[in-house]
Amino acid sequence: MNTNRREQTRPGTTRPGATRRTGLLLALATAGISGAAVFLNSYGVKAFGDATTYTTAKNVIAALVLLALIGAMSARGQGAVLTRPSRPGQWWGLAVVGIFGGAIAFALFFEGLALSSTVDAAFLQKTLLVWVAVLAVPLLGERLGALQVAAIALLMLGQVGLAGGTTTIFGRGQLMVLGATLLWAAEVIIAKRLLTDLSSWTVGLTRMGVGSVVLVAWTLIRGDGEALLTMTGNQWKWVLVTGVILAAYVSTWFAALSRAPAVDVTAVLVVAAVITAGLASAVNGKPLVPQLGWVALLLVGTFLVAGPGWRSRDALASSSAARAT
């Protein structure tokens, strides 16, 4: 399936196939975290009223949590958790990930979410897999066969069903959500290249650290800085909960991306929609039975995209060894 031509076997590491399996498992964990985050963020935004202020606050918490985790791992002697970039291109790549992926995309998405319907926003954000696939083939050398293309189509159809339909109008809010999705797709490609030489913790901390600085600066420019210092107890609760969840998402997402092809991990991330639907059914009493067909479609599509990569560990190891010689 999608074989990344840049993938190499590093001395002292596990076999590429085993690493790929770990990446898919991490992507599944990321999907679970993302599914819960989407559900909880809908309440967090309402607690604040202002989407950008909410995004800024929770992203700052996420950056601090990642920094604390990295500090703890370094103090326990777990080796070099952070990797220093060695080339100008890596510095520029990290800057793009931090500014565009960690700040601008977040601001666009949550502002767009406030201006558009949930159905429209959910569908547009779920097109991330399509854009990643379009970019990963020419830019990362990942390969997609007819079966994988059909599976992606199934995933999109399943997401449309779970979301309740597709967008019918393209107003300012819809364009902002689409813009955020395109930025995140480009970020996946850039991050995948950076992860060839840099640790996932380096990329993750840069994304949230630089992104938080940019968001705080933008909040101050807007004149909303006081809102960050006068949060109520209820607002602090949502910021802390969603900030910690975001830190968990970022750490597992980039760890997965460093171990498996971009299309594979993005496809597995689609399972998040199933988690969100399940939570909505349990908490809000929204019946899930009418949506079981769409859920099944998502699960089948995910298996068709990522399944071959899971089963072909020996083949992948052999092909990687052949490329390294």
C-alpha positions, 0 to 999 in steps of 0.5 A, a space after each residue: 500500500 502507501 509506501 513512503 520512498 523516504 522511509 529508511 531503517 535507522 540503526 538500532 531501531 525496530 524493523 520498519 514493519 513493526 514501526 509501521 504497526 506502532 504508528 497505526 496503533 498510535 493513530 488509532 489512539 489519536 482518533 480516540 482522543 480526537 473524537 472526545 476532543 471534538 465533542 468536548 470543544 463544542 461545549 468549551 466554545 460555548 463557555 467562552 463565547 469568543 472562539 479565538 480567545 478559547 483557542 488561544 487559552 487551551 493551546 497555551 495549556 497544551 504547550 505547557 503540558 507538552 513542555 512539562 512532559 518533555 522536561 520530565 522525560 529528559 530529567 529521567 534520562 530517557 535520551 534526547 527527547 528534543 532534536 536540534 534542526 541541522 539545516 535552514 530548511 528544517 528551521 523554516 519547516 518548523 516555523 511553518 508548522 508553528 505559525 500556520 498549523 499551530 495558530 492560523 489554522 486553529 483560529 480559522 477553524 474555530 472562527 469558521 465554526 462559530 459562523 457556519 453550521 455544524 454540518 457544514 463545518 464537520 463535512 469540510 474538516 473531514 475532507 482532510 484525508 482527501 487533501 493529504 492523499 492528493 499532496 502525499 502522492 507527489 510530495 512524499 512518494 506515497 502510492 495509492 492503488 485503485 482499492 485505496 482510492 475506493 476506500 477513501 471514497 467510502 470514508 468520505 461517504 461515511 463521514 457525510 452520512 454521520 455529519 448529516 449531509 454536505 455543505 449547501 452554501 459557501 459563506 465566510 464561515 465555510 471558507 474559513 473552515 476549508 482554509 483551516 483544513 487545507 493548512 492542516 493538510 499542508 502541515 501534515 506533509 511538511 511535518 512528515 518530511 521533518 520527522 525524517 530527522 527530527 523527533 516527534 516531540 520537537 515537531 509537536 512542541 514547536 507546533 503548540 509553542 510557536 502557535 501559542 505565541 502567535 495566538 497570544 500576540 493576535 489576541 493582544 492586537 485584537 484588544 482581547 488580552 484581558 479576557 485571558 486574565 479574567 477567566 471564570 472558574 467554569 472557563 478555566 475548567 474547560 481550558 484545562 480539560 481540552 488543553 490536556 486533551 490537545 496535548 495528548 492528541 499532538 503527542 500521539 499524532 506526530 508520533 504516529 506520523 513519524 512511524 507510518 505513511 501520512 495517508 494511513 494515519 490520516 485514514 485511521 484518524 477518521 475513526 474519530 467521527 465514530 467516537 464523537 457520534 458515540 459520545 453524542 448518543 450516550 450524553 445527549 440521547 441521540 440515537 446511534 442505531 440509524 447511523 450504524 450503516 455509516 459507522 460500518 462504512 467508515 470502519 470498512 474504509 479505514 481497514 481497506 486503507 490501513 489494513 494492508 500496511 498492518 499485514 505487510 510488515 515483512 514485505 515492508 521490511 524487505 523492501 526498505 532493506 533493499 532501498 537502503 542497499 
